[in-house]
Amino acid sequence: MWFRITDLWVHYAKVAAVRNVSLEIEKGEIVTLIGANGAGKTTLLRTISGLKKPTRGSIEHEGEQIEGKPPEKILRRGIAHVPEGRRVFPYMTVYDNLILGSYARRDMEAIRRDLEKVFAHFPRLKERLRQRAGSLSGGEQQMMAIGRALMAKPRLLLLDEPSLGLSPLMVAEVGRIIRDIDKDGVTIILVEQNANMALKVAKRGYVMVTGEIVLSSDTAGLMGNEHVRRAYLGI
């Protein structure tokens, strides 16, 4: 299996935020995690990217155990994290924010090519290259946050609530961009409260409740599940 989590537990002090979580992802998939606020989705992504250490359990990527490794080593393995809330550097230009994503790389010609790929996904960023990041709209800042992660040349991209606070039109645009990134060969774990968008974009999904995975299926199965329809799709 290309990526696997087995029996993962993560605590904040004595409180278990993630409990006995196991999941698997094949290379090239888009897999979504859906659930309410506080379900443990963000903690799980933070643990994968090395920002949080697990209490026990394992995370395996391409045959190597990576749980507990520092974030810079996780990034160098090709795992990039777009955190909730965009986290842009508002007083720096769009260009400088994007180039920061490539800080662990030394292949300047390849970096230039990847910057052009980012502009192909997000042409508006090229138009605003010398603007301060803080002057962009919320949707443009989200594009830039994703673009910055792509500059690390990831094989696995962790997206935490990319549609949060965006207009319905912009949510649809983000969904299209996620599919395009996947077509470029990037595997994606998508955390979303907007279950409608997430289940349309992803191939498979996991439902998290109070730190545990309570349901997993392909997205067609989840969209047909009565609990998911009532709790997350508003049907």
RABEL-V646270 format. One line per field, one symbol per residue. psi: psi as a letter, one per 40 degrees, with the letter a starting at -180 (. if undefined). burial: + if it has 9 or more other C-alpha atoms within 8 Angstrom, else -. Layout:
psi->???
burial->???
//
This chain:
psi->hdhhhhfhhhihbehhdhhfhhiihiheihhihiiiheeeddddddddeeehhidiiihhhfehheheiidddddeefhihhihedfigdeiidddddddeedeiegddddddddddddddgdddddfdeiideeiidddddddddddddeefidhhhhhfeeheiiddddddddddddddddeehihhhhhdgdddddddidiihhhhfeiheiiiidddddehdddddddef.
burial->-++++++++++----+++++++-++--++++++++---++++++++++++++++--+++++----+++--+--++--+++++++-+-+-+-+++--+++-++--------+--++--++--++-+---+-++++-+--+++++++++++++++++++++++++--+---+++-+++++++++---++++++++-+-+++-+++++++++++++--++++--++----+++-++--
//
